[in-house]
Amino acid sequence: MDEITKVTHIDNVKLTGDKKAVTIIDQTQLPNRMVYLTMDTEEDCYDAILKLKVRGAPAIGIFAGYAMYVLCQKYAHKPYGEFAAEFHRQKEYLNSSRPTAVNLSWALKRMEQVVTDNAGKSVSEIVELLGAECAKIHQEDIEMCRKISEYGLSLIKEGDGILTHCNAGPLATSRYGTAIGPMLLGKERGMNFRVFADETRPLLQGARLTSFELQKAGIDVTLICDNMASIVMRNGWVQACFVGCDRIAANGDFANKIGTSGVAILAKHYGIPFYTLGPSSTIDMNCPDGAHIEIELRDPEEIKEKFYAEPMALKEVKCYNPAFDVTDHELLSGIVTEKGIVRPPFDVNLKKLFGN
């Protein structure tokens, strides 16, 4: 098996053989250790999402589907009313782990819909249907990532330099990924690109995960600090910017890992096309614009202490640590989805494809 196949077919989220637990690659351990975690309690599943052991909006959605299936088996013996109430409680608990990525709530709602739509069936039948639904969510993501990668590949050509921020590869999704997918797919077809991966402070997803995936796939990747993006663009080394997304509003504003908005502003200044790539599950047509996207605030100690042998700032120094920022739709060249490339005006064209 060649390197690129190893990368794109990695099982980052899956059920155990007996379907009683869900297994993930602990992304906090990469790139130095490949550690698999197996969990079957609501506390461990919540912790896995909150502490970024599983991360990337689509991967979180896949994990949430599997997690609910695993958890509901523990109370499958209860009458329907008690079963449904417990299912709802655990769904709300998991949903509170991270508020920004819409895929989490989207997947949980899909699972809950199975419970409510089949109230007339036995609980054992409902559990079986939930197992089928979470597998369907995963398979759909695999297919969507392939289509997104195909559309994204149409935007770049042999030898292009591409800058990406954070991680939107196979580890964050399934198979090819979203923002990294076109490069992996192109590599399979014999194309070559130069990729510049922002390290993505403070959690270093670009350094730990994106450069890991690209290097393993044999793609020419150069890791840069976030504040080096401007000089790389000014040097003429970047022909396109590809990033993922955690929530896309109806007007095209979108939330992605903190620092994305700054990259988009730089790309606009240097005349470089800037694209976000994501599945339709990331598009929230009920969210009118970026001002309505809730931004997750994380522990300030991630800035001062994480990855350091000792603190890099005084204990009394305040920190502001938003996990995401919102990129204005006016900075965006296009939104690459499994249904095609959406161009401006986004409020009109998103509604044509995904509105109701």
C-alpha positions in Angstrom: 0.0 0.0 0.0 1.5 3.3 -1.0 1.7 6.3 1.3 -1.2 8.3 -0.1 -3.5 5.3 0.3 -2.4 4.9 3.9 -3.3 8.5 4.5 -6.7 8.7 2.7 -8.0 5.4 3.9 -7.1 5.8 7.6 -9.9 4.8 10.0 -9.9 7.8 12.3 -13.4 7.1 13.6 -15.1 3.7 13.6 -17.2 1.2 15.6 -15.5 -1.7 17.4 -16.2 -5.2 15.9 -19.1 -5.8 18.4 -20.5 -2.3 17.8 -20.5 -1.7 21.6 -17.9 1.1 21.5 -16.5 3.7 19.2 -12.8 3.9 18.4 -10.9 7.1 17.3 -7.3 8.1 16.6 -6.4 10.5 19.5 -5.4 13.5 17.4 -3.8 15.2 20.5 -1.0 12.5 20.3 -0.1 13.2 16.6 2.4 13.4 14.9 4.7 11.6 17.3 2.4 8.7 18.4 -0.5 6.9 16.7 -2.8 6.2 19.7 -6.3 4.7 19.4 -8.9 5.3 22.0 -12.0 3.1 22.6 -14.9 4.6 24.5 -18.5 3.6 25.5 -19.5 6.2 28.1 -21.1 9.6 27.6 -18.4 11.2 29.7 -15.6 9.8 27.6 -17.4 10.8 24.4 -18.0 14.3 25.6 -14.3 14.6 26.7 -13.1 13.3 23.3 -14.9 16.2 21.5 -14.1 18.9 24.1 -10.4 18.1 24.3 -10.0 17.7 20.5 -9.1 14.0 20.6 -11.5 13.9 17.7 -11.7 17.1 15.8 -12.7 18.5 12.4 -16.3 19.4 11.8 -17.3 16.3 9.7 -15.3 13.9 11.9 -17.1 15.3 14.9 -20.4 14.6 13.2 -19.4 11.1 12.3 -18.2 10.5 15.9 -21.4 11.9 17.4 -23.6 9.5 15.3 -21.6 6.5 16.4 -21.4 7.7 20.0 -25.2 8.0 20.3 -25.7 4.5 18.8 -23.2 3.1 21.3 -24.7 4.9 24.2 -28.4 4.1 23.4 -27.6 0.4 23.5 -27.1 0.7 27.2 -30.8 1.6 27.8 -32.4 -0.3 24.9 -34.3 -2.4 27.5 -36.3 0.5 28.7 -39.9 1.4 27.5 -40.0 3.8 24.6 -40.8 6.9 26.7 -37.9 6.4 29.0 -35.6 5.4 26.1 -36.5 8.6 24.2 -36.0 10.8 27.2 -32.6 9.4 28.0 -31.6 9.6 24.3 -32.6 13.3 24.3 -30.6 14.0 27.5 -27.5 12.4 26.1 -27.9 14.1 22.8 -28.1 17.5 24.5 -25.1 16.7 26.7 -22.9 15.8 23.7 -24.1 18.8 21.7 -22.9 21.1 24.5 -19.3 20.0 24.1 -18.5 22.4 21.2 -20.9 25.0 20.0 -19.4 26.3 16.7 -19.2 23.3 14.3 -22.7 22.7 12.9 -22.0 19.1 12.0 -22.2 18.1 15.6 -25.8 19.3 16.1 -26.7 18.2 12.6 -25.6 14.6 13.1 -27.2 14.5 16.6 -30.5 15.8 15.2 -30.4 13.2 12.5 -30.0 10.4 15.1 -32.8 11.9 17.3 -35.1 12.1 14.3 -34.8 8.4 13.9 -36.1 8.0 17.5 -39.0 10.4 17.1 -40.0 9.2 13.6 -40.2 5.6 14.7 -42.1 5.9 17.9 -44.5 3.1 16.9 -41.7 0.6 16.6 -40.1 -1.5 19.3 -37.0 0.0 21.0 -34.9 -2.9 19.6 -36.0 -2.0 16.1 -35.2 1.7 16.8 -31.7 0.8 18.0 -31.1 -1.2 14.8 -32.3 1.8 12.7 -29.9 4.1 14.7 -27.0 1.8 13.8 -27.9 2.0 10.2 -28.2 5.8 10.4 -24.8 6.4 11.9 -23.2 4.2 9.3 -25.1 6.2 6.6 -23.8 9.5 8.0 -20.2 8.1 7.7 -20.7 6.7 4.2 -22.3 10.0 3.0 -19.3 11.9 4.2 -16.9 9.6 2.4 -18.8 10.2 -0.8 -19.1 14.0 -0.2 -15.4 14.3 0.4 -14.6 12.6 -2.9 -17.0 14.9 -4.8 -15.6 18.0 -3.0 -12.1 16.9 -3.9 -13.0 16.6 -7.5 -14.5 20.0 -7.7 -11.6 21.5 -5.8 -9.1 19.9 -8.1 -10.7 21.8 -11.0 -9.6 25.1 -9.4 -5.8 24.3 -9.4 -3.3 23.1 -11.9 0.0 21.2 -12.0 2.7 23.0 -10.0 0.5 25.4 -8.2 1.3 26.7 -4.7 -1.6 26.3 -2.3 -1.8 27.7 1.2 -4.0 26.1 3.8 -4.8 26.9 7.4 -5.6 24.4 10.2 -6.5 20.9 9.2 -9.2 19.7 6.8 -7.7 16.4 5.6 -8.7 12.8 6.2 -8.1 13.1 10.0 -10.7 15.8 10.2 -13.3 14.2 7.9 -13.1 10.8 6.1 -11.0 9.6 3.3 -9.7 12.5 1.2 -10.9 15.3 3.4 -12.2 18.7 2.2 -9.5 21.4 1.9 -6.7 18.9 1.6 -8.7 16.5 -0.6 -7.9 18.1 -4.0 -4.2 17.8 -3.4 -4.5 14.2 -2.3 -6.7 13.3 -5.2 -4.4 15.2 -7.6 -1.4 13.4 -6.2 -3.1 10.0 -6.9 -3.4 11.2 -10.6 0.2 12.1 -10.9 -0.1 15.8 -10.3 2.3 17.8 -8.1 1.7 20.8 -5.9 3.6 22.9 -3.4 1.6 23.3 -0.2 2.2 25.9 2.5 0.7 24.8 5.8 0.2 27.4 8.5 1.1 26.0 11.9 -2.2 27.2 13.3 -1.6 28.6 16.8 -2.3 27.9 19.6 -3.2 24.2 19.1 -0.9 23.6 16.0 -3.3 21.6 13.9 -1.5 22.7 10.8 1.9 21.6 12.2 0.8 18.4 13.9 -1.8 17.2 11.5 -1.8 18.8 8.1 1.9 18.6 7.5 1.8 15.1 8.8 -0.9 14.0 6.3 0.8 15.8 3.3 4.3 14.5 4.1 3.0 11.0 4.5 1.2 11.3 1.1 4.4 12.4 -0.6 3.2 16.0 -1.3 5.7 18.9 -1.3 4.7 20.6 2.0 6.4 23.5 3.7 5.3 24.3 7.3 5.2 28.1 8.1 4.3 30.1 11.2 0.9 31.8 10.9 2.6 35.2 10.6 4.6 34.1 7.6 1.6 33.8 5.2 2.0 37.4 4.0 5.6 37.0 2.8 4.9 33.7 1.2 2.1 35.3 -0.8 4.1 38.4 -1.6 6.9 36.1 -3.0 4.4 34.8 -5.5 4.5 31.3 -4.2 0.7 30.9 -3.6 -1.8 30.6 -6.4 -4.8 29.6 -4.3 -5.9 29.3 -0.6 -7.9 26.3 0.4 -9.4 26.1 3.9 -12.1 24.1 5.6 -15.1 25.3 7.5 -17.1 24.6 10.7 -20.2 26.5 9.9 -21.3 28.4 6.8 -24.0 31.0 7.2 -26.8 31.7 4.6 -25.0 34.7 3.2 -21.6 33.0 2.8 -19.9 34.2 6.0 -18.2 31.2 7.5 -16.5 30.2 10.7 -13.2 28.3 10.6 -10.2 27.9 12.9 -8.9 31.1 14.4 -6.6 32.9 11.9 -8.6 32.0 8.8 -10.0 35.5 8.5 -6.5 37.0 8.5 -5.4 34.7 5.7 -8.5 35.7 3.7 -7.6 39.4 4.1 -4.1 38.8 3.0 -5.2 36.8 0.0 -7.6 39.6 -1.0 -4.7 42.1 -0.9 -2.4 40.0 -3.0 -5.2 39.0 -5.5 -5.1 35.3 -4.6 -8.3 33.2 -4.9 -9.6 32.1 -1.5 -11.9 29.1 -1.2 -13.6 27.2 1.6 -14.4 23.6 1.1 -17.0 21.7 3.1 -20.0 19.3 2.8 -23.5 20.5 2.8 -23.8 19.4 6.4 -21.6 22.4 7.3 -24.1 24.9 5.7 -26.5 26.4 8.1 -29.3 28.1 6.2 -31.0 29.0 9.5 -28.0 31.2 10.4 -28.4 34.5 8.4 -24.8 35.7 8.7 -21.5 35.4 10.6 -22.7 37.6 13.4 -25.1 34.8 14.5 -22.4 32.2 14.7 -21.5 31.4 18.3 -17.7 31.4 18.8 -16.3 28.9 21.2 -13.9 30.3 23.8 -11.3 27.9 25.1 -9.0 27.7 28.1 -6.5 30.6 28.1 -3.8 28.3 29.3 -3.6 26.8 25.8 -1.9 30.0 24.7 0.5 30.3 27.6 1.4 26.7 28.5 0.3 24.1 25.9 3.3 22.5 24.1 5.8 24.5 26.3 8.1 23.0 28.9 7.3 26.0 31.1 4.8 28.9 30.7 5.6 31.5 28.1 3.8 34.4 29.9 3.4 35.5 33.4 0.6 33.8 35.3 -1.3 37.0 35.9 -1.3 38.0 32.1 -4.9 37.8 30.7 -5.5 35.8 27.5 -8.2 35.8 24.9 -8.5 32.4 23.2 -11.4 32.1 20.6 -11.2 28.8 18.8 -12.7 30.2 15.6 -13.1 33.4 13.7 -15.6 34.4 11.0 -14.5 35.2 7.5 -16.6 37.7 5.6 -18.2 36.4 2.4 -16.8 39.4 0.5 -13.3 37.9 0.9 -14.4 34.6 -0.5 -13.9 33.5 -4.1 -16.1 30.4 -3.8 -17.5 27.7 -1.6 -16.7 24.2 -2.8 -19.4 21.6 -1.9 -20.3 18.1 -3.0 -23.0 19.7 -5.2 -20.6 22.0 -7.0 -18.7 25.3 -6.6 -20.9 28.1 -5.2 -19.9 31.6 -6.4 -21.1 35.1 -5.4 -23.7 36.3 -4.7 -23.7 33.6 -2.0 -27.0 34.5 -0.4 -28.7 33.8 -3.7 -26.6 30.9 -4.9 -26.5 29.0 -1.6 -30.3 29.3 -1.4 -30.6 27.8 -4.9 -28.6 24.7 -3.9 -29.4 24.3 -0.2 -32.2 26.7 0.8 -35.8 25.9 1.7 
